[in-house]
Amino acid sequence: MNPEEEENETPSFKSTRGTSIICAPQTPCAWYIYNAYSKVISSNITNSYCVCGPGTTCEISENDETGNTYIYRCRETPES
């Protein structure tokens, strides 16, 4: 496969160099689905396409009440 063809491919979890793809700031890194009445988590889904980069962690960023889902995104890890 020539380099021009590679640029048009759908990205995979691993880049051609074998490193993980870093999630963009707006891309969820996980979703936690909860029961609408009790707010108990019933399942969690981790993004298998990308990972949080160095210096960031996957943290809750919003509550999508219409989907009963907590949405997590990569956020900067506070320095200690």
C-alpha positions as CSV (number, residue, x, y, z in Angstrom):
1,M,0.0,0.0,0.0
2,N,1.4,3.4,-0.9
3,P,1.4,6.4,1.5
4,E,-1.4,8.2,-0.4
5,E,-3.8,5.2,0.1
6,E,-2.9,5.1,3.9
7,E,-4.1,8.7,4.4
8,N,-7.6,7.9,3.1
9,E,-8.1,4.8,5.3
10,T,-10.4,4.8,8.3
11,P,-8.2,5.4,11.3
12,S,-7.7,2.4,13.6
13,F,-7.0,2.2,17.4
14,K,-3.3,1.9,16.7
15,S,-1.5,4.2,14.3
16,T,0.9,2.7,11.7
17,R,3.7,3.3,14.2
18,G,2.0,1.1,16.9
19,T,1.1,3.9,19.2
20,S,-2.3,4.6,20.5
21,I,-4.5,7.4,19.1
22,I,-5.0,10.2,21.6
23,C,-8.7,11.3,22.2
24,A,-9.5,14.8,21.1
25,P,-10.7,17.1,23.9
26,Q,-14.4,16.8,22.7
27,T,-14.3,13.1,22.2
28,P,-15.7,10.9,25.0
29,C,-13.3,8.4,26.5
30,A,-16.1,6.6,28.3
31,W,-19.8,6.4,28.9
32,Y,-21.5,5.2,32.1
33,I,-25.1,4.3,31.7
34,Y,-27.3,4.5,34.8
35,N,-30.8,3.7,36.0
36,A,-33.0,6.9,35.6
37,Y,-34.6,6.5,39.0
38,S,-31.8,5.2,41.3
39,K,-28.8,6.7,39.4
40,V,-27.0,3.4,39.9
41,I,-24.6,2.6,37.1
42,S,-25.8,-0.4,35.1
43,S,-22.9,-0.5,32.6
44,N,-19.9,1.3,31.4
45,I,-18.4,1.6,27.9
46,T,-14.8,2.6,27.4
47,N,-13.8,4.2,24.1
48,S,-11.9,1.5,22.1
49,Y,-10.8,4.0,19.4
50,C,-8.7,6.4,21.5
51,V,-7.1,6.8,24.9
52,C,-6.3,9.8,27.1
53,G,-2.9,11.2,26.5
54,P,0.0,11.8,28.9
55,G,-1.0,14.2,31.7
56,T,-4.7,13.6,31.3
57,T,-7.3,11.2,32.9
58,C,-10.7,10.1,31.8
59,E,-13.1,12.1,34.1
60,I,-16.8,12.9,34.1
61,S,-17.6,15.9,32.0
62,E,-21.4,15.9,31.6
63,N,-24.6,14.2,32.5
64,D,-26.8,13.4,29.5
65,E,-30.1,13.0,31.3
66,T,-32.0,12.2,28.1
67,G,-29.8,9.1,27.6
68,N,-29.3,8.3,31.3
69,T,-25.5,8.5,30.6
70,Y,-22.6,10.1,32.3
71,I,-20.1,11.2,29.6
72,Y,-16.4,11.1,30.4
73,R,-13.7,13.1,28.6
74,C,-9.9,13.4,28.9
75,R,-9.1,16.2,31.3
76,E,-5.7,17.5,32.5
77,T,-4.5,15.8,35.6
78,P,-3.9,18.4,38.4
79,E,-0.3,18.6,39.5
80,S,0.3,17.5,43.1
